[in-house]
Amino acid sequence: MSIIDVNRDSWNKQADRYQKNATFSFDEVDYGNSSCPKEKDLKLIGDVKGKKILELGCGGANCGIALAKQGAKMTCLDLSSEQIKCAQNYAKRENVDIRFITSAIEETSNFESKEFDKVISICAFMYVKDIDKVFQEVNRMLKLGGTFVFSLNDPIFYSVAFGSIWKEDGISDNYFYSGEERWKWLDSDDFDFITYRRPIYEYINFLVDAGFSLERFYEFGSAKQNASEEEIALYKKYPSLMVFKANKVRECN
Ligand SMILES: C[S@@+](CC[C@H](N)C(=O)[O-])C[C@H]1O[C@@H](n2cnc3c(N)ncnc32)[C@H](O)[C@@H]1O
């Protein structure tokens, strides 16, 4: 099975559980953890009224729904048909109109060039192997001057945690590790996820190479639900979530 197939299958299996445990707001954008500063604090996405916005890896589309309520014309994409089903139900319940697409982030060639004013992604890019190619595609889909905002796991926390409190075979504790990790959400699961960890400079250089200028970068310690005392102590000392805001400043050839 390809990496995309493994993650699609696993997200289809865990969509219900993920949505039931989530503490999402459908009225404001958070960057993947409700205990961290939100869009209303950071103002990275900015004014959305009438803007065409693409969300990559939308899950239940809580962020897309919040932006649609503020007048954005949202397109929300996710690999998992089960996550998209949840998102469609939420959108109906919240009374917003969103274009939903079931597709991999890596398969966006059907979108037109310069179709969007803004592209966002919350905690989904760690599932993508060739993130440099995705950044190039985002550049293609964005208008010149368009905004690209995304969050994902911070490699600092994960390298420290895997070197101290979480010992897992085959998962590196080296901050400079750049590559694949295969893991289970719960030890008792019989399905795996495949994610990618990279040092932060790789993201920055891939953005610049793809025609973006980095405008803002934040890191937060964001304790996951049911974290142990040991984990909470680490979350206070090391960042686990990072948020980038970049602007398209040139075409990417
Ligand atoms: C941690 S969840 C985050 C979902 C949502 N953005 C949120 O904040 O709740 C990751 C999401 O990425 C999706 N995903 C994983 N790999 C993907 C890929 N290659 N293409 C598109 N979506 C993907 C999963 O189906 C899942 O919905």
The ligand as an SDF file (V2000), in Angstrom:
LIG
                    3D

 27 29  0  0  0  0  0  0  0  0999 V2000
   -4.8410   15.7160   12.6540 C   0  0  0  0  0  0  0  0  0  0  0  0
   -6.1270   15.7680   11.4820 S   0  0  0  0  0  0  0  0  0  0  0  0
   -6.4340   17.5150   11.3780 C   0  0  0  0  0  0  0  0  0  0  0  0
   -7.7720   17.7970   10.7950 C   0  0  0  0  0  0  0  0  0  0  0  0
   -8.2310   19.2510   10.8830 C   0  0  0  0  0  0  0  0  0  0  0  0
   -7.4060   20.1290   10.0960 N   0  0  0  0  0  0  0  0  0  0  0  0
   -8.2960   19.6740   12.3210 C   0  0  0  0  0  0  0  0  0  0  0  0
   -7.6290   20.6520   12.6950 O   0  0  0  0  0  0  0  0  0  0  0  0
   -8.9960   19.0050   13.0790 O   0  0  0  0  0  0  0  0  0  0  0  0
   -5.2830   15.4410    9.9600 C   0  0  0  0  0  0  0  0  0  0  0  0
   -6.1940   15.3800    8.7500 C   0  0  0  0  0  0  0  0  0  0  0  0
   -5.3760   15.2950    7.5880 O   0  0  0  0  0  0  0  0  0  0  0  0
   -5.9850   14.3890    6.6820 C   0  0  0  0  0  0  0  0  0  0  0  0
   -4.9150   13.8800    5.8290 N   0  0  0  0  0  0  0  0  0  0  0  0
   -3.8740   13.0700    6.1520 C   0  0  0  0  0  0  0  0  0  0  0  0
   -3.1050   12.8640    5.0900 N   0  0  0  0  0  0  0  0  0  0  0  0
   -3.6430   13.5640    4.0620 C   0  0  0  0  0  0  0  0  0  0  0  0
   -3.3050   13.7380    2.6930 C   0  0  0  0  0  0  0  0  0  0  0  0
   -2.2230   13.1900    2.1730 N   0  0  0  0  0  0  0  0  0  0  0  0
   -4.1250   14.5020    1.9310 N   0  0  0  0  0  0  0  0  0  0  0  0
   -5.2450   15.0800    2.4430 C   0  0  0  0  0  0  0  0  0  0  0  0
   -5.6160   14.9560    3.7380 N   0  0  0  0  0  0  0  0  0  0  0  0
   -4.8040   14.2090    4.5330 C   0  0  0  0  0  0  0  0  0  0  0  0
   -6.6180   13.3320    7.5550 C   0  0  0  0  0  0  0  0  0  0  0  0
   -7.6320   12.6280    6.8650 O   0  0  0  0  0  0  0  0  0  0  0  0
   -7.1210   14.1740    8.7250 C   0  0  0  0  0  0  0  0  0  0  0  0
   -8.4460   14.6030    8.4910 O   0  0  0  0  0  0  0  0  0  0  0  0
  1  2  1  0
  2  3  1  0
  2 10  1  0
  3  4  1  0
  4  5  1  0
  5  6  1  0
  5  7  1  0
  7  8  2  0
  7  9  1  0
 10 11  1  0
 11 12  1  0
 11 26  1  0
 12 13  1  0
 13 14  1  0
 13 24  1  0
 14 15  1  0
 14 23  1  0
 15 16  2  0
 16 17  1  0
 17 18  1  0
 17 23  2  0
 18 19  1  0
 18 20  2  0
 20 21  1  0
 21 22  2  0
 22 23  1  0
 24 25  1  0
 24 26  1  0
 26 27  1  0
M  CHG  2   2   1   9  -1
M  END
$$$$
